[in-house]
Amino acid sequence: MTENINFDEYAETENIRNMVREKSEFIDEMNHYFDTRDNGIDGNKLPWNKCDQMVGLRHSEVSVWAGENGSGKSLILGQLKLGLLAQGKKVLTASLEMKPYITLARMARQATDTAIPSRSDVQKFCDWRLDQGYIFDHVGSLSPWQVVALCRYAAKELGVEHIIIDSMMKCIRGEDDYNGQKDFVDQLCNVAKETKLHIHLVHHVRKSGESDKIAEKKDIKGSGVITDLVDNVFLVSRNRKKERDTEMQNGCQDNSQPDTFLICAKQRNGEWEGTLGLWFDRHSHQFVEAAGLPSIPYLNL
């Protein structure tokens, strides 16, 4: 998917209709809401079994994924995309900070469980779920209205259900442009409801100066309105203490401690918030849910 899209065609909402409705018109949606709570969590799953009854990625929502530089956000989102593809979902990634082939190469390593995939492995990865995974061929900034138009294009023309925007700093000029941040996130929330997309927006957290500190919602850069507007907030935080202790002990790891913390700091339409421990498999670059577990065989799913 190239950037040669006529964004103007998708710049405006197509259907403006009367929003005042009788409560009886919502019967099916209400029944679905209660049915899903009887059978488990509504929405698509994160790629770790232990999350199945805790976190759901629902349509018409916006999730923020935040962490420091080098925290592993992009790797986790690459694995998330693999997990969504394995669930039969169509996913578009707009990785505005990284060339498409690098984004895909990292996913190929995760999908094939191979540090340096062979040419045949790369071909298998590309053939797997061929018509479900898309990548936007553009590195650099996009205007907020272009991101909104891209969302509409992806939903209408490709049938995409999840879109990953990496990252917000490529869509808003200044870190202190709080009004611009608010307006952009507000537009994303509106277009998510309009198109039924789940939009994943990558953002950054402030450096705390405390090496052992696990990121919190209040550490997210920019306006606090960002976390107020979105539906879900996830933070990725490396276990720096474990890394430091491992270095001091000449590489001897205490694998009772996770390598990375994934914090669900907000889930508007779910009932669980908390911290999940993940272990990093250096061979595949996957995150697994317990020490010593094998990586997930995505190409067999």
Backbone torsions as a table, in degrees:
resi	resn	phi	psi	omega
1	MET	NA	118.4	-176.7
2	THR	-95.7	175.5	179.7
3	GLU	-86.5	6.5	-179.2
4	ASN	-82.2	63.6	179.9
5	ILE	-113.4	137.2	174.4
6	ASN	-79.1	88.9	-175.9
7	PHE	-60.4	-28.1	-176.6
8	ASP	-58.8	-31.3	-178.9
9	GLU	-65.3	-21.3	-174.0
10	TYR	-117.4	17.2	-174.6
11	ALA	-79.1	-23.0	-176.1
12	GLU	-117.2	149.2	173.9
13	THR	-61.4	132.9	-174.8
14	GLU	-79.8	-39.2	-173.7
15	ASN	-119.6	110.4	173.2
16	ILE	-107.1	116.4	-176.2
17	ARG	-133.0	173.4	180.0
18	ASN	-68.4	121.1	-175.9
19	MET	-91.7	-1.3	178.3
20	VAL	-87.7	117.7	-173.4
21	ARG	-134.2	155.5	175.1
22	GLU	-72.4	147.6	-178.9
23	LYS	-63.0	-26.4	-179.7
24	SER	-64.4	-21.4	179.8
25	GLU	-71.0	-11.1	-177.4
26	PHE	-104.7	10.9	-175.2
27	ILE	-58.5	-49.0	-177.7
28	ASP	-61.2	-41.1	-178.9
29	GLU	-68.6	-37.6	178.1
30	MET	-66.4	-42.6	178.6
31	ASN	-62.8	-40.3	177.0
32	HIS	-61.9	-40.1	179.7
33	TYR	-58.6	-47.2	-178.4
34	PHE	-75.0	-33.4	177.4
35	ASP	-61.4	-42.8	-177.7
36	THR	-68.0	-31.9	178.6
37	ARG	-74.1	-24.4	175.9
38	ASP	-76.4	-31.2	-175.5
39	ASN	-100.9	-0.6	-178.0
40	GLY	128.4	-161.3	-176.2
41	ILE	-78.6	134.5	175.5
42	ASP	-76.1	147.3	174.9
43	GLY	103.3	174.2	177.7
44	ASN	-77.1	158.9	-170.7
45	LYS	-98.5	151.9	165.1
46	LEU	-71.3	159.0	-173.5
47	PRO	-81.2	33.9	176.9
48	TRP	-137.7	127.3	-173.0
49	ASN	-58.1	-34.6	-175.3
50	LYS	-67.6	-10.8	179.3
51	CYS	-92.4	-7.9	-167.6
52	ASP	-55.5	-38.1	-177.7
53	GLN	-101.5	16.5	-178.7
54	MET	-120.8	-38.5	-173.5
55	VAL	-129.7	132.9	174.1
56	GLY	-128.0	141.5	178.1
57	LEU	-105.9	100.1	-170.7
58	ARG	-94.2	156.1	176.3
59	HIS	-67.8	158.3	177.5
60	SER	67.9	24.2	179.9
61	GLU	-120.8	162.2	173.1
62	VAL	-122.5	130.3	176.1
63	SER	-116.1	136.0	170.5
64	VAL	-98.2	132.6	175.0
65	TRP	-116.0	112.2	-172.3
66	ALA	-124.8	151.9	177.1
67	GLY	178.4	168.2	176.3
68	GLU	-68.8	162.8	169.9
69	ASN	-57.3	133.5	179.5
70	GLY	82.1	7.2	-178.2
71	SER	-78.1	-17.1	-178.6
72	GLY	104.0	13.3	-178.9
73	LYS	-55.6	-50.8	-174.8
74	SER	-66.5	-36.9	176.9
75	LEU	-64.7	-43.5	178.8
76	ILE	-63.8	-39.3	179.6
77	LEU	-71.3	-31.0	172.7
78	GLY	-62.9	-42.8	177.8
79	GLN	-69.0	-36.8	175.6
80	LEU	-59.3	-43.0	179.3
81	LYS	-62.0	-42.6	176.7
82	LEU	-59.0	-43.1	179.7
83	GLY	-63.6	-39.3	178.5
84	LEU	-68.9	-39.8	176.3
85	LEU	-61.3	-40.6	179.0
86	ALA	-64.3	-24.3	176.8
87	GLN	-86.7	3.8	177.1
88	GLY	85.9	16.7	-178.3
89	LYS	-93.8	148.6	174.0
90	LYS	-91.0	132.5	-172.6
91	VAL	-134.6	135.7	174.0
92	LEU	-116.3	132.5	174.0
93	THR	-110.1	127.9	170.1
94	ALA	-111.5	91.0	-177.6
95	SER	-94.0	92.1	-169.8
96	LEU	-80.4	-7.6	-179.1
97	GLU	-108.4	-5.2	-172.1
98	MET	-140.2	137.6	179.7
99	LYS	-61.7	143.2	-175.1
100	PRO	-54.5	-40.7	-176.1
101	TYR	-66.4	-28.7	177.7
102	ILE	-72.6	-44.6	176.0
103	THR	-55.9	-45.3	-178.3
104	LEU	-70.8	-36.6	179.3
105	ALA	-63.0	-40.0	178.1
106	ARG	-65.5	-40.0	176.9
107	MET	-67.4	-36.6	178.7
108	ALA	-62.7	-38.8	177.2
109	ARG	-62.9	-43.8	178.8
110	GLN	-65.2	-42.0	-174.2
111	ALA	-71.8	-34.6	-175.4
112	THR	-95.7	-6.2	-177.8
113	ASP	55.2	42.1	-177.8
114	THR	-136.1	127.8	-178.2
115	ALA	-62.4	-41.9	175.9
116	ILE	-128.8	90.7	-177.4
117	PRO	-60.7	143.1	175.1
118	SER	-73.2	170.7	177.4
119	ARG	-59.8	-38.8	178.9
120	SER	-68.4	-35.2	176.1
121	ASP	-63.7	-43.6	179.3
122	VAL	-62.1	-41.0	178.9
123	GLN	-64.5	-42.1	177.3
124	LYS	-60.0	-42.5	178.8
125	PHE	-61.6	-44.4	-178.2
126	CYS	-67.9	-32.9	179.6
127	ASP	-76.2	-24.8	-177.3
128	TRP	-68.6	127.7	179.5
129	ARG	51.6	47.2	-167.8
130	LEU	-54.5	-43.2	-174.0
131	ASP	-95.7	18.6	-178.1
132	GLN	-113.6	-29.7	-174.8
133	GLY	-103.8	125.6	-179.3
134	TYR	-123.6	154.2	174.2
135	ILE	-137.0	136.7	-178.9
136	PHE	-86.1	119.6	-173.0
137	ASP	-84.8	75.4	179.2
138	HIS	-155.6	128.9	172.8
139	VAL	-117.6	126.2	-177.8
140	GLY	131.7	-168.4	-174.1
141	SER	-79.1	152.4	168.9
142	LEU	-131.3	144.0	174.2
143	SER	-73.6	150.7	179.1
144	PRO	-52.6	-40.4	-178.3
145	TRP	-66.5	-30.5	177.1
146	GLN	-69.3	-37.3	177.7
147	VAL	-63.9	-43.8	178.4
148	VAL	-62.3	-43.0	178.3
149	ALA	-63.5	-39.5	177.5
150	LEU	-61.1	-40.6	177.3
151	CYS	-60.6	-45.8	179.9
152	ARG	-63.8	-43.5	179.2
153	TYR	-60.0	-47.6	-177.0
154	ALA	-61.4	-42.3	-178.3
155	ALA	-70.5	-44.7	-173.3
156	LYS	-77.6	-46.4	-171.3
157	GLU	-89.4	-29.6	-174.6
158	LEU	-110.6	-14.5	-176.9
159	GLY	72.8	25.3	-179.2
160	VAL	-67.9	142.6	179.5
161	GLU	-111.2	-23.9	177.4
162	HIS	-131.8	137.8	175.9
163	ILE	-131.4	133.5	-178.7
164	ILE	-109.0	121.3	178.7
165	ILE	-109.1	111.8	-174.9
166	ASP	-124.8	95.0	14.5
167	SER	-144.7	-179.3	-177.7
168	MET	-64.1	-29.8	-177.6
169	MET	-64.9	-17.7	176.7
170	LYS	-88.8	-1.0	-177.8
171	CYS	-116.0	-18.3	179.1
172	ILE	-123.9	130.3	-171.2
173	ARG	-65.6	-47.6	-172.1
174	GLY	-117.3	142.8	177.2
175	GLU	-63.9	-24.3	-178.5
176	ASP	-98.9	10.3	177.7
177	ASP	-84.2	73.5	-174.7
178	TYR	-65.4	-37.1	178.3
179	ASN	-66.6	-39.5	177.2
180	GLY	-63.6	-40.4	177.7
181	GLN	-63.0	-46.2	-179.7
182	LYS	-59.8	-48.0	-177.8
183	ASP	-62.7	-41.1	-178.9
184	PHE	-63.9	-49.2	-179.0
185	VAL	-65.6	-36.5	176.9
186	ASP	-62.1	-41.0	177.2
187	GLN	-64.4	-39.7	178.1
188	LEU	-63.4	-41.6	178.6
189	CYS	-62.4	-39.8	179.8
190	ASN	-66.8	-44.6	-177.3
191	VAL	-71.8	-28.3	175.1
192	ALA	-63.2	-43.1	178.7
193	LYS	-67.9	-39.2	-178.3
194	GLU	-65.4	-41.3	-173.0
195	THR	-100.5	-11.8	-173.7
196	LYS	68.7	15.9	174.1
197	LEU	-68.9	154.0	160.8
198	HIS	-103.5	118.9	-176.8
199	ILE	-103.9	124.9	178.1
200	HIS	-105.3	115.5	-176.7
201	LEU	-110.8	120.7	179.5
202	VAL	-86.4	137.1	179.9
203	HIS	-143.3	179.2	-175.4
204	HIS	-120.5	159.4	174.5
205	VAL	-112.4	158.6	177.2
206	ARG	-72.3	145.0	173.3
207	LYS	-73.8	128.4	-173.3
208	SER	-85.9	-23.9	-173.7
209	GLY	84.9	-6.9	177.2
210	GLU	-105.4	111.9	-170.8
211	SER	-63.4	-28.7	-175.5
212	ASP	-97.2	1.5	-173.4
213	LYS	-74.1	132.3	173.9
214	ILE	-88.5	133.2	-175.4
215	ALA	-59.4	146.2	177.3
216	GLU	-124.9	166.5	-178.5
217	LYS	-57.8	-37.7	-178.1
218	LYS	-69.7	-12.6	-179.9
219	ASP	-83.4	-8.4	-178.4
220	ILE	-65.4	133.3	-177.1
221	LYS	-63.4	153.3	172.1
222	GLY	86.2	-155.1	-174.3
223	SER	-71.2	138.0	174.5
224	GLY	-65.7	-15.4	179.3
225	VAL	-64.9	-25.4	-180.0
226	ILE	-54.9	-52.2	-177.4
227	THR	-73.7	-22.5	175.7
228	ASP	-69.4	-38.5	-173.7
229	LEU	-78.9	-39.6	-172.8
230	VAL	-74.5	165.7	-178.1
231	ASP	-86.2	-37.3	-175.7
232	ASN	-134.4	145.1	176.0
233	VAL	-128.7	121.5	176.1
234	PHE	-118.4	135.9	176.6
235	LEU	-119.3	138.2	178.1
236	VAL	-111.8	124.1	-175.1
237	SER	-138.4	121.7	178.6
238	ARG	-72.7	148.4	177.0
239	ASN	-83.5	82.4	-175.2
240	ARG	-64.4	-32.9	179.6
241	LYS	-63.6	-44.2	178.1
242	LYS	-61.5	-41.7	179.6
243	GLU	-62.1	-42.6	-179.6
244	ARG	-67.7	-42.4	178.8
245	ASP	-63.8	-38.6	179.1
246	THR	-63.8	-40.5	179.0
247	GLU	-64.7	-41.1	-179.0
248	MET	-69.0	-25.5	-178.7
249	GLN	-101.1	27.0	175.4
250	ASN	55.8	43.0	174.7
251	GLY	87.8	0.9	179.1
252	CYS	-80.9	114.9	-174.3
253	GLN	-95.0	145.3	169.3
254	ASP	-96.2	94.5	-174.8
255	ASN	-80.7	7.8	169.9
256	SER	-73.3	-17.5	179.2
257	GLN	-102.5	137.3	178.2
258	PRO	-69.2	160.4	176.1
259	ASP	-83.8	-29.0	-174.5
260	THR	-141.9	144.1	174.5
261	PHE	-107.4	129.6	171.6
262	LEU	-109.0	113.1	-174.7
263	ILE	-104.5	122.4	170.2
264	CYS	-91.7	100.0	-173.8
265	ALA	-92.5	-10.9	176.6
266	LYS	-159.2	137.5	174.6
267	GLN	-148.4	89.3	-170.5
268	ARG	-57.2	-42.5	-175.6
269	ASN	-105.1	20.1	174.0
270	GLY	-127.5	172.8	-174.4
271	GLU	-109.1	-5.6	-174.9
272	TRP	-112.7	135.9	167.5
273	GLU	-135.2	144.3	-178.5
274	GLY	167.4	-165.4	-173.9
275	THR	-119.6	132.8	177.3
276	LEU	-112.2	134.9	175.8
277	GLY	-92.5	135.8	178.7
278	LEU	-128.8	146.9	179.3
279	TRP	-111.6	136.0	-175.6
280	PHE	-92.2	122.3	175.6
281	ASP	-91.0	109.1	-172.2
282	ARG	-69.0	-24.0	-179.5
283	HIS	-70.5	-51.3	-176.0
284	SER	-93.2	-15.6	-172.0
285	HIS	64.2	22.1	170.1
286	GLN	-88.4	157.6	168.6
287	PHE	-102.2	129.0	179.5
288	VAL	-113.4	162.3	-169.7
289	GLU	-88.7	-4.1	175.9
290	ALA	-156.8	152.4	-179.3
291	ALA	-60.8	134.3	175.9
292	GLY	85.6	-7.4	178.3
293	LEU	-71.9	146.2	176.1
294	PRO	-70.5	158.7	176.6
295	SER	-68.9	163.5	-175.8
296	ILE	-82.3	128.1	-177.8
297	PRO	-81.7	75.2	-171.1
298	TYR	-59.3	-38.9	-176.1
299	LEU	-68.4	-10.9	177.7
300	ASN	-99.1	-0.8	-176.9
301	LEU	-92.5	NA	NA
